[in-house]
Every structure is written in structure tokens, then in C-alpha cells.
Amino acid sequence: MRRKPWVVAVVQARMGSSRLPNKVLEPILDRPMLQHVVERVRQAQTVEQVVVATTDRPADDAIETFCRTRCIDVFRGSEEDVLDRFYRASSAFHADVVVRITADCPLIDPAVLDKVVRRMLDENVDYVTNRLRYTYPDGLDVETFSFAALEKAWKEAHLPADREHVTSYIRNPERFRIAGVENATDLSPRNLRWTVDEPSDLQFVRAVYERLGGNGNRFGLPEVLALLDSEPELARINAGGIRNEGFYSSLAREEAVPPRSRSLVTSMALLARARRVIPSCTQTMSKGPTQFVHGVAPVFLSHAKGCRVWAVDGNEYIDYPLALGPVILGHGDPAVTGAVTRQMADGVSFSLPHPLEVEVAEMLTGIIPCAEMVRFGKNGSDATAGAVRAARAFTGREVLACCGYHGWQDWYIGSTTRNRGVPESCRALTLPFSYNDISSAERIFREHPGRVAAVILEPTGIVAPRDGFLEKLRELTFREGSVLIFDEMITGFRLALGGAQQYFGVTPDLACFGKAIANGYPLSAVVGRREIMSLFDEVFFSFTFGGEALSLAAARETILEMQRRNVIGHLWEQGRKLQDGFNVLARIFGVASRTDCRGYAPRTLIGFRDETGAESLLLKSLFQQECLKRGVLFAGAQNLCLAHGEADIDETLRVYRAALAILADAIRCGDAASRLEGEPVQPVFRKA
Ligand SMILES: Cc1ncc(COP(=O)(O)O)c(C=O)c1O
């Protein structure tokens, strides 16, 4: 008979903590935090033995003494090389399976711990955790791995962050078989912080213990959640901390990732040919050569898979522009490719409508709050042009108020600095207003009484709506008898499946979707209220490829996949890591006043500023150059997709760390321009 695996929980503890020294022995109710943690872990049914692993520094003598007086097994090892400490502790206590717990999590739940360990014991995997996706509160993290996996990591890992953060080397599906455990309810949107890093965290945990832990009462996740439901102000005690800040900080201590050797010969030869036959060498301004540092960036990509793209010279990059947003699952997603391939065998373009038009339209009406009817287009510009035309027909008015970018058609582009070729009579009808400034929209109504057909805007870009801005626009348009249109080209299928209107709970009359709707296949849609949409019986919105079936098949499969695989949750989570990691690193390198990562996690923007606070394309170019040299395709916006896994985010942050160090040095020396190895990137729109 096989021997039952010996499961050892190793509780990582030390007195040193930059923000809360000695925290692990801080009292909570009647006993030190570490004792609560050990007692809770001992309650787990799957754990045979609990060992506290601390450092060999004199400051941690207190932990050893504490453990010995309480009959708790203790092991001492390296402070920096925590992987080594874990390996030696696990080896000394003959672990077959190791459970990693940190001593700053006094609300750790034995039932959750058991759930993770049982999956490890039942399945043939190397590593199981409940933090692949953050469906549990921060502070309920459990990781478990085989001793064999630990030993392999111990032998192979050499980067400081991989030595300091025991499992960062193991958490890579290319090296190990890994599996996740998730909570039945995804708690990530609540951003619950139950770990103890800051004084406010300790205050929060003490408040919980005071209410639930008296007389040695046992309590776990359900009881704490119920408590927070009855006393929501408790969660506010420590809201807003950064999860995993220690990992991001440790990346800064690593040696910088060096540039890779790469060739641009084929890209440059193609560019020379393109210059002769393609004005501006691109079909899409933001993908063109002016948006990347010439001489450093590839100009042409030849293929892509998942979150990776390959340039024509063979250089590989992690992709963040993601074709300007459409790739929401990943390049070449097998489910979508399968659906499209099957459809291709049945036909692409037909002489009569195809059933997919009905099917996808029905799906969209089920997902998007304002959608009662749907018409399809190919580009986002089709959808926005169709929506404003319908709004004009509905109201019998001509003036449009807009905010954001809405595509290449006359009605919108005439209002920008790229207005050549647009008649003055058309330009005069579209009037921009400012985001989060309701008075600027009201002014348009005041100055053009009874003439405003529609207010069209991106419901959010990088900045969040403030002071009920969206609700106020809803009221204003309702009062004025004008149509409210949300341009959800970017927010749709990203903030939420139903777009920003679902996320913010404000329903427009019409909305425009595109980009991510079909994972890269060309499809857009105008959706909205039946009363207005019905006008498309008369309003001309008709083109040869409107019902092209491959893109519709792709859309159907994309929507199904997004629902099946909780894609939106993944985008939020990985995006938050990228954003937090960048901002922590920028702070550590002393450049947080010059660059930061803003926006909603599924799509963030890294901005760069000069010493006056104005946008700096020079610093952006230098940062981009250093990213490109190390294998990250960076263009400012970071779009996340399902294929961006944790290992890809870690790799990106290592590249960002190298680029930020160079940026910091250039700012200090004032020589960013001379470090550029090519032409800086240019704005798509000149400043008016
Ligand atoms: C918010 C928004 N609206 C409209 C468009 C136009 O879409 P397309 O380029 O597909 O015509 C874009 C494109 O980037 C966009 O971001």
C-alpha cells in the first residue's frame, strides 16, 4: 500500500517588516498573530505538521523563543533566499507535500486550506493554489506544492525575486503542472484585504477578532463575510492597499533584463517597398511606423499566438496593443479558430441573410442593457456613423455633441485637427465637450437650442466618471429630447461583457460596439432602443459585407468563451497586477512624478510627463525603445487578454523594471534624447 503523503504546512514568519515591524508577534485579542495563524493551520484536517520557518537573523530569535515556549516546530534559514529556507525546512520535516502560509494572514481559513490541499492530493499536479485567480480575499492565500517541485525550483531558480518569493518560479505552467481552486463566489470585485502589512490592516483584523473571536470562538470566511455585510464600514478601515507589493518591490532588486539581439532587416526592406505604394505605410494610423521608435521597432508582424506576436524578422514580443483592442481571448484562440474554420467550410458571404445574424443579435440583446435591436457593421466607424445618422433621423435635428474618439467618418473627424477634406458645413455640426465637465455639454445645448440630435461619448477612457457625470448626461439628454449614445468600442467586452453601461449602471439610448466583440475578426454593432433602432428600416445603413459570416461565427464563439471562462475577471486581475507592479516600480526608481499607469485594469495607459507636467513623447519613446529591445510590444495603452497569464505579466514587469531604471537614469542625467536610438514617436493628432 502506498504511504499517505506527509503534508507539512510551513508558516513563513519574520520580525522585520518595513511598514509594520514585529507584526507577527503583535497581539490580536489575547495572543500574538503568529499563534492565531498556527492554531488555524493546525485545525486543517489535511495538514500533518505545522512548522514556522523564520530567518537566522538575531531579530528573529524572538520568534524562535516564542515557538519553543508554545511547542511549535521552528526552523531557521536565509532571510533573502526564502526558497532555500523553505526547501531546507521541508526537507528537515520530511514533507512530501508542502503548504505555504504566511504569518501575516491571521484570518486564514482551515476549510479553504483543506480545499486547496485536497485538490493537490487528489490530482496529479505539482502546484495548487487559490490565488491563480483572486476569488478569495487577500489574506486567505494558500499555496501547496510537491516536495519534488520545490526541489526542482530550488535547483533551477536563480533570479532574486524567484528566490525571495518561494513559488514565483513554480507558478509557471510551462515548467510545472499547476491547478487553481476558486471560491464559489468571485470576491475579487470587493477588493477585500485581510492580510496585515500596514497599521490599518492590523486595526481591521483586531476589529474582526473582537467581534467574532471572543472566548476562543472559531470563525472562518463565511462568518467574516457576514460580519462585513452587517458592518460594511469595517472593510473601509484598510481599503486601498496594494496586493503583492513585496513581489513587485523585489523585482527592483533583481539585475535588469538585458536587451535581446534582434534583426530588423526584413522589416526595413518591407518598409521601403511600402513607402512607394502605401501612403503613410499603414491602414491604421496607430499601427503605423510613426507610433514606434524608428530603427528599434519592428514595422511588420507576421504571426501571433496567445499574447505573443512575431515580427517578420522572427523577433518575439509580448503584445499589449493587441491590434488596438480586438484580441480579447488571445491571438488564434482555438475555440474561435475552430468556429471560423467550420463556418468557412459552409460559406463566407451569402446572397440572403444568414441565421448567424439573428443568433448573434439575440445574444447581444441578452448581454447589453440598452440593446433591444441590433445592426452589424465591420468597423467601429460604421457603427458610430450609423448611430448618429439614426439619432438625427429620430430627432429631426443636426447638431452632435461628442467626447472622445469616434472613428474616421466626416461627421466626427471633421471636429479634430485631422480634418482635411471634410466640408466646413459638416464640421460646423459636431461640437466637442469635455469629459467630467457637465457644464461644457450643457453649454452646447444652450447655444444650440432645440438643435442637438445626440450626445455621443466614450463612457470612460482612462479617467473615471466623477460626480454622477454619466447620470447627469442621461438626465440632460432626456430633458432636451436628444439621443444619448455610448461609444463602447473600447469599454465594450472589456470593463464588463455588457460594457461600461453595465459597469456603471447608466443605460444610453444607443450604443456602438466593435473591437473585442469577435476576438479580432472585423465586426461592429449599433445596438439600442427599439423605437430608434426601427428607423434603420429607412435610414440607410447597408453594405456588402454587413452580414459576413466568419466574423459572426467568431463573435458567437467569443461571447460563449467569455461567459464560459470568466474572461472579464481575468482581465481585471492580470491588469491590476500589471498596473500595481508598474506603479510600485516607478515609485522605487523615483520616477512616479514622471510616469504612471492609470485607468481601469482591463485597459490601462502608461503616461509620461516632462518636468512641467506636459505629456512627454520623448520619455515615452525611450521607455518604448527599452521595452522593444527586451521583447515587449509597448505603445502606451495596455490591453489585457485571456492569454496574458501570470508568467507573462511577471516577464513584462521584469522588462518594465529594466526600462524604468534607464528612464530614471536619463531623467537624472537630462540626456533622454541622446539615448534614443531612432526617431521619437509622434502624436496621431496634432494638438489643436
Ligand atoms: C472609442 C472608439 N470609437 C470608434 C472607433 C473607430 O473604430 P474603427 O477604427 O474600427 O473604425 C475607435 C477606434 O479606435 C474607438 O476607439
Ligand as a Chemical Component Dictionary entry (heavy atoms), coordinates in Angstrom:
data_LIG
# 
_chem_comp.id                   LIG 
_chem_comp.type                 NON-POLYMER 
_chem_comp.pdbx_formal_charge   0 
_chem_comp.three_letter_code    LIG 
# 
loop_
_chem_comp_atom.comp_id 
_chem_comp_atom.atom_id 
_chem_comp_atom.alt_atom_id 
_chem_comp_atom.type_symbol 
_chem_comp_atom.charge 
_chem_comp_atom.model_Cartn_x 
_chem_comp_atom.model_Cartn_y 
_chem_comp_atom.model_Cartn_z 
_chem_comp_atom.pdbx_ordinal 
LIG C1 C1 C 0 -13.908 54.743 -28.949 1  
LIG C2 C2 C 0 -13.744 54.446 -30.426 2  
LIG N1 N1 N 0 -14.751 54.696 -31.251 3  
LIG C3 C3 C 0 -14.660 54.431 -32.554 4  
LIG C4 C4 C 0 -13.513 53.904 -33.087 5  
LIG C5 C5 C 0 -13.441 53.644 -34.557 6  
LIG O1 O1 O 0 -13.372 52.278 -34.797 7  
LIG P1 P1 P 0 -12.703 51.728 -36.142 8  
LIG O2 O2 O 0 -11.285 52.155 -36.143 9  
LIG O3 O3 O 0 -12.892 50.254 -36.046 10 
LIG O4 O4 O 0 -13.479 52.322 -37.284 11 
LIG C6 C6 C 0 -12.433 53.619 -32.259 12 
LIG C7 C7 C 0 -11.193 53.072 -32.803 13 
LIG O5 O5 O 0 -10.150 53.058 -32.201 14 
LIG C8 C8 C 0 -12.541 53.905 -30.883 15 
LIG O6 O6 O 0 -11.549 53.676 -30.040 16 
# 
loop_
_chem_comp_bond.comp_id 
_chem_comp_bond.atom_id_1 
_chem_comp_bond.atom_id_2 
_chem_comp_bond.value_order 
_chem_comp_bond.pdbx_ordinal 
LIG C1 C2 SING 1  
LIG C2 N1 SING 2  
LIG C2 C8 DOUB 3  
LIG N1 C3 DOUB 4  
LIG C3 C4 SING 5  
LIG C4 C5 SING 6  
LIG C4 C6 DOUB 7  
LIG C5 O1 SING 8  
LIG O1 P1 SING 9  
LIG P1 O2 DOUB 10 
LIG P1 O3 SING 11 
LIG P1 O4 SING 12 
LIG C6 C7 SING 13 
LIG C6 C8 SING 14 
LIG C7 O5 DOUB 15 
LIG C8 O6 SING 16 
# 
